[in-house]
Amino acid sequence: MLDEKDLQAISEIMDSKLAAQKQEIMGEVQVLMESQFQPQFNLLAEGQQAILEKLVPRSRVDDLEDEVKFLKSMVRRMDDELQALKKAQ
């Protein structure tokens, strides 16, 4: 029969072996995850970079909006003047 001391020693050995096995499994999981997910993340990052390169800066959009507003007001003014000239004839 095993006494308390022997059981404690066996328990410590098992704990040590389980800890080593856990470390080994975690290492394998990490390698698997890197080999599976990293290439996909790289592809996503490349796709996002391509999109970002095509985007127009917000300041440029704001400038264009201001320009369009100005041009619209000028067209309205010219149209009003043209209508006034037509009525005057």
Secondary structure by P-SEA (a helix, b strand, c coil): cccaaaaaaaaaaaaaaaaaaaaaaaaaaaaaaaaccaaaaaaaaaaaaaaaaacccaaaaaaaaaaaaaaaaaaaaaaaaaaaaaaac
